[in-house]
């Protein structure tokens, strides 16, 4: 549940910030007629994301076990790719997100309200589709049930409240730091989803080594214990991982976490023409 709450919170806050920036900018520039197209785009994006989530959840029930495992494995790997791209994109663009969106709104508005609606749709649909795919993959890893969905919904609700407070000026949040910490946590979560995706492909017979376990800590970490359930639900931890699962986990975490932290913690460049003397006073 915690992992799904985190993905719902992060993706939801991204979407809420983007929508808030779009609405605030078109209102500030006197183009209030574009506010409704923005909400049209948001609404359609939300509907598409829900439809994709429902298709993933109910569409696989008519397939054979092997096909379900194969599709689940491939989609888990795709979900990891989406989330990895997302955390790196936000690490690079968190500081300049507002200016970039303003430029895009100006460009879209020159084509008409439909272009602004399309811009809002693409921005929100990207977050929604990533959330649907990642939550679905994480839910399969813990055996399904409503708990993963509840966690994601609680995260999205929290994100909406935070986004509204930020929009109203009632809350100041260090977004760069927020996306750095949540991004690092999601790298660990994504590594677990990747390992489980490998496990699915082994179950489907596509990859070898299903019964070749590296270790067995079932006695120390019983899968049914509270901490076993917590580790499973948060990081997709399994007490009997196969060799390929362990290789995939470490092969993902080490390079991705290193590159992510280097990108996220890189200091903001200082303009070369900045001087120490205050404006209007001589040094």
Beta strands, then each sheet from edge to edge (+ up, - down):
end
